[in-house]
């Protein structure tokens, strides 16, 4: 993986850009118009009828529906997969008219890339497709390899990408900011105690960045080993469908939430 991007340009999806994102030569891939406004609106209407959970990432920062692997690092796989079976049924109802995960798998297949749902030989498939209402997200980097026990398949990922389909966006705020700064072990000394995230002025001072304002129906992919954040918004309509994509040492590409 490259230490720095070759440019600040965000590419469209292609086999070369996908490999570039894995290798950290580009900051992001953008897929505008992946879903229509009407498709997104139908999902949002159904989402709002579902029960939302607060996360432990910071007071009022993110509400979500569906699983987040990170919250089961202590409870363990049995608890994660038990909840997976329950949440998957509701997820399928929410997305019954429009399955973004399957559409994206087919899109990748057309450019010669196979994406599979992460799988555990004892418990079955991992959950994929977490729905989020985000007011902000503190500066952080995501890595199942660092955060999860080694017997989780996702912990075997050598590279991790973040995937988000934006279903509804605020008029002000809510941009994704990606920094040209890979996570380093010494950053852990600057982890905030009140939130899940790092002190910005300690880890990304004078670091170049890209600021991405999502559009309804657009997918944004980033390499989550780069420090990144979501800027604050006061509007409750920053809604997205999220998953992670991991590249195993075998070359297999998997996804999960």
Secondary structure as UniProt FT lines:
FT   HELIX           15..22
FT   TURN            23..24
FT   STRAND          28..31
FT   TURN            32..33
FT   HELIX           37..47
FT   TURN            48..49
FT   STRAND          53..54
FT   TURN            59..60
FT   STRAND          62..65
FT   HELIX           69..72
FT   TURN            73..75
FT   HELIX           77..94
FT   TURN            95..97
FT   HELIX           100..110
FT   TURN            111..112
FT   STRAND          116..117
FT   STRAND          119..120
FT   TURN            121..123
FT   STRAND          124..125
FT   STRAND          130..134
FT   STRAND          137..140
FT   HELIX           144..147
FT   TURN            150..151
FT   HELIX           153..156
FT   STRAND          157..168
FT   STRAND          176..182
FT   HELIX           185..190
FT   HELIX           200..203
FT   TURN            205..206
FT   STRAND          209..212
FT   TURN            216..217
FT   STRAND          219..223
FT   TURN            224..225
FT   STRAND          226..230
FT   TURN            236..237
FT   STRAND          239..248
FT   TURN            249..250
FT   STRAND          253..256
//
